[in-house]
Amino acid sequence: MSFEDVKVGDQVAVHYSGWHIDKLGKVTKVTPKRFVVGGSYFNKTNGTMVGESFSYCYIPTDEEASKIKRDCKMKSLMTIIMTEFSSPKIVQKMSEEELDLVYEIIKRHK
């Protein structure tokens, strides 16, 4: 896929191979041979990240963009929940009803 016509403000998806994750980003700078998304440089000829041959950009379809947003939200929620539940303080603040709900969810997913 060529990015010769990419311009500042275009939405692209970046596939980070080392993290096995895709993220949405906006093009913030364009030079004759490269463009910038999230502080990283990509080649206009094929969308590969400069200095990282396995990470690349692509133009997502509406469906792909929606899936990327959902996946990022899920990962963020999982991180928040794992962080918060590693501390007993949050559990100690829960009501009996809240604890029952959490327990039922955990039971369902074991």
N, C-alpha and C positions, 0 to 999 in steps of 0.2 A: 504494500500500500504506500502510495506516495503522499507526501505532505507538502508538496511544492506550493499549494494555494492556501496553506494554513495562515490564519491571521490572529492577532491579539484578540483575546476574548472568546475564541473558539473553545468549545468543551471537547475534551478528549478523555479516553480512559488510559490509564497506565497499568500495565501488567508488571508487577514486581516478582520476578521468578524466585528469588531467594526466600521471599516471604509467602509465596503462593497466594497472592492477593491482588485484586484489581481495585484501583481507586479512580474516582473522577477528579479531573482537574481542569483548570483554564489555562490557555496559552497566555503567558505574560510578556513574552518577548520573541521577536522573530528576526533572524539574521539571514543573509543570503543562503547559508548552508544548514542552519540549525534553527531550532525553536526551543523555548524554555517552558516547562510545566513544573510547578512546585519546586523551583530552584534547580532542577535537573535539566541538562541539555539533551536534545534528541536530534538525530539526523533527519533532514527533510526527505531524503531519498527513500528511506524505508521505515522510519519511526523508531529505530533502535536507540537505546540510551547510550550516550557517549561514555566510553569507559566501562560499560556493563553490557556485554553482548547478549545476555538472555532476557533483559528487561526491555520493554518496548511500549509504544503508544499505538492506539487504534481509535478509530471513530466508532463509538458505540451506537447500536440501534437504540430506540426508545426502550425496548424490552431489556436489553443488556444494561442500560443505564439504571433502570428500575431495580434490576437484580443486584447490581453493584451497590446501590444505596441501601437496599435491604440487608445485604451481607455485611456491609460496614456497620450498620446500626446494630445487627445481631452481635458482631464481635465486640463492639463498644459496650453493649449491655452485659455481655458475658464477663468482660473485664471488670466492670463496675460491681456486678454481683459477687464475683469471686473475691474481689478486694474487700468489699464491705462485709461479707460473711466470714472472712478470716478473722474478723474482730468480734469478740463476744459482746461488745457494747451494743451493736445494732440488734442482736437477738434479744438481749436483755430489755430493750425498749419496746419490743413487740407485744401486742395484746395476745390473749389466748386464741382469738379468732384468726389473727394473722399467722401465728405459729401453726395452727391447724392447716391453714391454706398452704403454707410453705411445705409442711410435712406431707400433705397429700400430693403436691407437685413432685417432690423428691421420690415418694413411693412409686408414682406412676412411671418415672423415668429410670428406675433402677434395673 
